[in-house]
Amino acid sequence: MRFRPCIDIHQGVVKQIVGSTLTDSSDQSPTTNFQAEKPAEWFASLYRQDHLTGGHVIQLGPGNEKAAKEALEAWPNGMQIGGGIHLDNARQWIDTGASAVIVTSWVFHDGTVDMDRLKKLAASIGKNRLVLDLSCRKKENSYIIVTNRWQTFTREVIDFRLLDKLSRYCDEYLIHAVDVEGKCRGIEISLVELLGKWRGLPITYAGGIHSMDDINQIQELGKGHIDFTVGSALDIFGGTQLKYQDLARQFGC
């Protein structure tokens, strides 16, 4: 199990927000837990200094390209990039310095995975450069993938069948538990338990982590196969429960 660091960028600034409050509306601002004074490249340089690879830079909406590029240039081939990625710009982000691109909404159409788009993207940049974001929300007793800033429910349920099917075209999965994202109230236990029973590609879990107890629970339920990322609870993002240096030292590469 590894600690995968993150840099979430909103309106050109590194922030930690409550995921379920992010919308396309210009009249409604998301709930923000933290807004950094330091630029995105500062965080990328910190991760580079501590040899933390496989983290992700996420563009939360438009207007973040400059900050994202500066972060990738500060840690070349050390971080993945997500947010607004599609067939026409994926190669450009790889050339800018991303180790891989993270894609979600673009590969969905009419509520299901568009396999033609997925295959074309994998063929264009290589399976080993593609991470699928399968972030989800709970509906009844299932975890349903959500797109479009996590506001639109698809018809795709996270289960072994889907994970097996998509694994032929990507290198790993990033999965946010959207209902608890940014709330620092504990992880989505049943989701982690489900993912821990699947033995396939690497998976990074995000959402609700606020203490070492949560991280230990991920390690136990995931049988050591699920990586994790921490946002609002981390001291470098204004949190008080978890120290970045402790996680980097204990769960780094």
Secondary structure, DSSP 8 states (H G I E B T S, - for coil): --B--EEEEETTEEEEE-GGG--S-TT----EEEE-SS-HHHHHHHHHHTT--SEEEEE-SSS-HHHHHHHHHHSTTTEEEESS--TTTHHHHHHHT-S-EEESGGGEETTEE-HHHHHHHHHHH-GGGEEEE--EEEETTEEEEEETTTTEEEEEE-SHHHHHHHTTS-SEEEEEBGGGTTS-S---HHHHHHHHT--SS-EEEES---SHHHHHHHHHHTTT-EEEE--TTBGGGT-SSB-HHHHHHHH--
